[in-house]
Amino acid sequence: MALGQQDGSFEFKGVAPHDYKLLSWEDTQQGAYQDTQFLKQFESRAEETSLQENTHKVVSLKVILADSK
């Protein structure tokens, strides 16, 4: 579950321990992030992070602008 804040931050709770790649877009078509071909365009910009059980982590992401590819 993601809880958005007024400052643009999000808090995720109940995330399983795993290695993740995180991306943030200024604007994109609804559901585009579920399309593997769409994601491949931005894979090099992903922030990689690992979550362990019972940990708290802060990750800052660079927003991908709407006109970027």
PyMOL commands that set and color helices and strands:
alter all, ss='L'
color gray80, all
select helices_A, chain A and resi 32-34+36-40+43-45
alter helices_A, ss='H'
color red, helices_A
select strands_A, chain A and resi 2-4+10-12+18-22+24-25+47-51+63-64
alter strands_A, ss='S'
color yellow, strands_A
deselect
rebuild
show_as cartoon
